[in-house]
Each structure stands twice: as C-alpha cells, then as structure tokens.
C-alpha cells in the first residue's frame, strides 16, 4: 500500500503576514495608478498581483480606503 502525501500550495498572499500583504497591495496600487490613472479598477490591481479581489478586500474595505490610507 502506498502512503499518500498531501501537497499544499500556498499563494504569495497566504505566505505574507498582514502588514506585508498590505504593503504589497499598496505598492501595486501605486504602480497600476501610474499606468492607468484614476480609471484603475480593483480587477486591474488583482490581476497585477495575481490574486483575487477577495484577498484584497480582506485587507481593505474598498478602493477608497486603499487609496487614502
């Protein structure tokens, strides 16, 4: 009988602590803002980070909070 081994895949967001994740999101928001200006969307930020919007919303209530923190 073979032993089964579980493999866990952790995303970058899951490996970061709260402050690291917040800083990464804010850095990326600035980067996307410099490209798109005020027309940036949460989708743009999530795509640039390769993470879901849901993950971003666990850190920030909305785009306004993220932009004015």
N, C-alpha and C positions, 0 to 999 in steps of 0.2 A: 504494500500500500504506500502510495506517495504522500508525503507531507504537503499540505497546502500552505503556501506562503502568501500572505496578504501584502500587496504593494499599495502604498499610499502616495498619491500625487498631491502635492501642496502647491498652490499658486503663490506667486510673489506676495500677494496681498495677505495670504494666510500665514506666511513666514514673518511678516513685519509686525512690530508692536504698534500700538495705536498712534504714537507720535510719528514714527517712521512712515506709516501709511498716509497720515495727514500731510506730512511734508512732501511726499511723492506726488500726491494728488495736487497739492498747491503748485509745485514746480511744473507739473504737466499742464495745469490750467494756464499758467503764465505763458508757457510755450505755445499752446493752442491759441490763446488770446492774441499773441504776437502774429500768428498766421492768419487768423480769421476775424479778429476784432470782436466787436460786441455781438456778432452773429454766431458766436460759438455756442454749441449745444452740449448737454451732458453726454450725448452719444459721441460727439467728437472727442471729448475728454476720455470717456471709457474706451473708445477704440484706440486712442493713442497709448493708453495704459495697458491695453489688452486685458481689461477686467470688465465686469458687469457694472451697469449703473447701480444696481442694488448694493454692490460693495461700496460705491461712493456714497450712496445715501445712508449707509450705516455710520459714516463719519460726519457728513454734512446733511442738514435738514433739507436744503435746497440750494440752487445755484447762487442765489443772493447771499446766503450765509457763507458759502465758499468764497465768493468774490470779495466780501467785505470783512473777512476775519483777519 
